């Protein structure tokens, strides 16, 4: 097994180097290095491959266009198997090699690395994972969620439900169904705080990890008779939730999910059977966006893609693209305003100068400051129509007073450690 893992790591790193090394007449000293130590083999397998493919393809697109101010990008990719110690080892390697930013796409791994990264001044991207209190840029100066926290996703979901009810949630029954884990329970304080404000009834239901068996949970949900249901899981557990909701007569146009529900899940359940289900969306889906079209025309048409072309435009692929679009915008700001050479500290400041960035509509407006590393907490609700995800709301942020109270409270607790 260990030998297999070593071969996988080597293959991933080699593929990344090959995919990103091309470009016209690069000067060796003008290389910006990133490290992607992600889980390709254990827990986050439902998302990692497509996400990482999107990351690498966007960097290749920028390299093909001449880089940023003559600088090209180089990404080293390794597998962590979602093991914090392997993530730490990869981080130390990336640091020694001069990486100015790292990404783990794993909450346990990123949490393990955060104290080291803060001490070393290395930037960590934690888009749609990791510590929600890292939105507090003063407490976590080099940690960048750069997108809606799970708390903000819960807030957007509740705002959508409220809008569908004419702005009045009083007396409505909302069932929260989540995996019995810190991730599954993380948004509950937001639901409780908004419940206290809006006057709806809230009942929580948790199923055991990894979520393969949820039948008794959904029987209890059916008996509760909710007006709305919110599911909070990831990977295979989401498919089980969707199937059991259907079996128990839950109306899918009144069932909403955290961001981790994709077209792969609807295909497993059945595209028609899943029709109507709703989800939080932090990045636009599909191939209509100019950036995604450019990747097809300037990367895949030249045979330089990092994976299968069929993945381009998928939900998780586009999140990977968006993650690097944000970082490259930070690099652009840093080089234009602070000059060469690019350091981790300069990149930090460049990221904190991002204002109303949308990557040509791929993202909701993102503004990062030294105080706010979340970027505003925007997202929208989209709905599965049987073949694709269709936006059902504008990009919105909601209940940010509730969210930021939680951010400040938990960040203060971190400071005491």
N, C-alpha and C positions, 0 to 999 in steps of 0.2 A: 504493500500500500504506500509506504513512504517513498519508494522508488518511483511509483506511478505519479505521486504528487510532485516530485522533483522534476519529472519529465513534463508535467503539465505546466509547472511554473516556468520552466525554460522555454517551452513552446509559446506561452503567453507573452513573456518578455521579448522573445525573438520576433513574434508577430508584431508587437507594438513598435519595436525599433524599426522593423522593415516598413511598416505602414507610414511612419512619420519621418523617415530619414530623407525622403525624396525632396527635391527642391533645387532651384537654380543657383549654383555657385555660392553655397553657404560658407560663411566664415566660421571656423570651428568655435571661436570664442563667443559668437552670438547665438547661443543655444539656451533656451529657457526650459528647465527640467521640472516635470511633474512626476509624482509617484502615485500609482493606483494599486493599492493592495486590497483587493476585493474578494468576496466569497463566491467562487465559481462552483463549489462542490458540495455544500452542506445545507445551509438554511436559506440563503438569499438567491438560490439558483433560479427562482421564478423570474427574477428581474436582472441579475448581474450581467449576463452575456449581452443582452440587447442594450442595456444602459452603457456598458463599457464600449460596445461597438459604436454607439452614438458619440461618445466622448472622443474616441480615436478618429472617427470620420470627420468630426468638426475640426479637429486640430490638423488633419491632413488637408482639408479644404483651405484653411488659413495658410498652411505651408505652401500649397500649390499657388496661392495668390501672392506669394512673396513674403509671407510672414508679417510681423508687426515691426515696422521701423527696421527692417532687415534682420530681425530675430526670428529664428524658427523654433518650433516646439518639439520637444522630445519627451515621450511618456514611457515609463517603465511599468509594466503590468505584472503583478504576482498574485497568486491565490493564497488566501488566509484560511480557508475552510471555516471562517467565522470564529477563529480561535484568537483571543486577545494577545497571547504571547507571540504568535506568529505575526500578528499585526505590529506589535512593538518591534520585533526584529526587522520587519520590512521598513518600518519608519526609520529606524536607526541607519539602515542601509541607504534609504533615500536621502536622509540628512547628510550622510557622509559624501554622497554623490552630488550634492549641491541643489537638491530639489527645493523650490520655493513654495510649493503647495502639494498637499497630499489629500487623497480621498479614499475612504474605506468602505463606503456604502454598507455599513454595519454598525448598529448602535452599540453592541458590546465592545467591538474593537475600537471604535472611535472614542468611546468613553474611557477606555484604558489608556489611550494615547494622549488625551487632552492635557493632563498635567505636564507631560514632557514637552508637548508642542507649545504650551504657554511659556514654559521656562526657556525653551530654545528660540521662541519667536518664529516658529514655522507655521504657515497658514494651513488650516484644515477645512476642507469643504464638507459640510454635513447636510447637504440638500435632501430634504424629506427623510431624514433619519437623525440619530444622535440626540444630544441634549437639547431640549426645547429652551432651557434658560440661557443657552449660548446666544440667543437673540440680544442679550445684554452685552453690548460690545465693550463696555468699560470693565466688566468682570472677565469677559472672555475675548480679549483684544485680537487674537489670531484665529478664532473659530467662527466660521461663516455658514449659518444655515441657508442664507440667500434664497429663501422661499418660505412659503407658509408652514409654520410649525404645526404639529398635530393639534395643538390647542387652537390655532387659527383655522385649521380645517374643520374642526368641530364647530367653531363659531360660524363659519360660512354655511355649513350644513344646516344649522339651527336657523340662520337668517333666511335661507331658502324655504324651509318649512314654514316659518312665520309668514313670509310673503304669500305662500300658497293658501294660507289661512286668513288672508286679508289683514295681516298684521296683528292678529289676536290669537295667542296660544293658550289663553286661559281655559283650563279644564281639559285640554287635549292630552291624550295619553301617548307618550313616546317610550318605546322599548329600545334599550341599548344592548346589543348582543356582541360580546367581544371575547377574544381569547383570554384565558386566565393567565396573564403575564403582565409585567410592568408596561409593555407596549399597549396591551389591550385595555388596561385600566387608566392609562395616562390622560385621556380626554375627559374622564368622569368629573373632575373638578369644574371644568368649563360647563358641562351639562348641568351640574348642580347649581352653579352660580347663575346661569341664565334662567334655570327653572325658578329660582328665587325671585328673579326680576320679572319674568313673564307669566308665572303662575300656571305652568303646565305640570302634568303629573309625569314622573320619571320612574321607570323600573329597569334595573340592570340585570342582565343574564350573562353568565360566563360559562364557557365550555372549556374542558381540559385541553392543554397543549398535546399534540400539534394541531388538533382540530379535526381529526378524521372521523370522530363520533360526536354528533351534536343532536341526535334525535330527541333525547329527553329535554334538552334546552329549548328546542323549537316547539315541542308540545306545550311547554310552560308559556312560551311567547303567545301561542295561539289562544290559550286559555285566558291570558291577560287581555286580549282584544285591543291591541294598540291602534291608534290612528296613524302613527308613523313608526317605522323601524329603521334603526341605524346599525350597520354591521361594521365591526372593527377587527379585522384580521389581515392575513397576508398569505400568499401562496395557495397551497391546496385547501387550507381551511376556508378560504373565501368561496371556492367552488362548492364545498359541502354546505356552507351557510346558504348559498343561493339555491341549491337543490332542495334543502330542507324547508326553506321559506316557501318555495313553490308548492311543495307537498302539503304544507300546512295552510295553504290558501292565502298567504300574504300577497297583497297587491304590489306588484313590482314597481309601479309608478309612485309608491309610497314607501319604498325601501331605498335607502341611501347608504353608500359605502365611503370609507376613508379612501385615499388615493390609490391604494393597492387593490384595484380591481381592473382587469384588462380584457381585451378582446380574446385572449387565450382562455380566460375563465368562462366567458360567454360561449365560446366554441365548445368547451368541454361539457357545459350544461346543455347546450343546444342553442344556436343563435336565435331561433324563433321563441324557444321556451324562455330565454332570458330577456326578451324584448320588454322594454319599459324600465328596467332597473337603472338607478341613478347613482352617480359617484361624484366625489370631489375631484376636480381637475386643476392641476397647478401649471400644466404646460399643454399647449394645443396638440391635438391628435391629428394624424394623417399627413398627406404629402402636399397639401395646398400652400403651405408656408414657403416664402421665397428662399429661406435658408435650407430647408429640406430639398427643395427643387434644385438648388445649387449643388448640394452634395451629390445628387443623382447625376447632374450634368457634368460636374467638374471632378468628381472623385470616382464614382462607379462607372461612368462612361469611359474612363481611362484605365479601368481594372485595378484601382488602388483602394477599394473598399476594405474595411477591416473584418467583414463578415458577409453573410448572405444578403443580397440586395432586397429580398422579400421582407426583411426586418425594417427597412427604412420607412419611417413614418409611423411605426407602432408606438403605442403609449409609452413604453419604457425606453425605447430607442430615443424618442424625442426628448425625454427627460435628460438623458445623457448628453444630447446635443446642447440643450439649454444650459446644462451645468457648465459646459466649457465655453459657451457663448458669453456667459456672465464673467467667467475668469479671464477670458481673452479681453473683454472690455476693461476689466481692471488692469490688465497688463498695458493696454493702450493708454489708459489714463496715466499710469505710472511712468511710462517711457516719455510721454509727451510733456508731462508736468515736472518730472523729477530727473529725467535723463538716465543715461547708462552709467554703470551696469545695473540690471534689474536685480534687486535683492528682495528677500522675503518682506522686509520692513516697507520697502517701496511698493510692493504689490499690495500689502495690507492697506496702505493709504490710497492706492489706486482703486481698490475695491470699495473703499469708503467714500469715493467720489462718484460712484455710479448714481445717475439720476434719471428716473423715468425711462429706464432701459427695457425694451420689449423684444429685442432680437427680431425685428420686423414682424411683430405680432405673434411670435412663438410663445411669449411670456406675458403675464399681466405686467403693468408698469412696476418696475423695481427700483427703489431708491434705498441705497445703503448709506448709513452714516456711522461715525465713530461710536454713537450711542446705540443705534439700531442695526444689528446684523441680520435681522430677518428680512427687512426690505419692504415692510408694509403689511404683510399677511394677506395678500390678495389671492383669490382663486375663483373658480366658478363651478357650477353644477352642469354635468353633461349626462345624456341619456342614451342608452343602447337602443337603436331602432331596428335591430335585427341583422344589420350588416356593418354598422359604424356607430361611433360616438358622436352625438349631436349636442352642441351647447344649448342649455336651457336657461341660462342666466348670463348677465354681463359679468365681467371681472369685478369682484367686490371684496371688501374687507368688512368684518363685522365684530362687534363686541371686543374691540381691541383694548378697551379699558380693563376688561376681565382678563384678557390674555396677558397684558403687560403687568398687571398686579401679580399674576402667577410667576411671570418671568423674574420680576424683582425679588419676590419672596424666596424662590428656590435658588436664585443666584446669590442672595445674601447667605443662605445656608451653605452653599459651596465655599464661600469666602471663609467661613468659620472652620472648615476642615483643615 
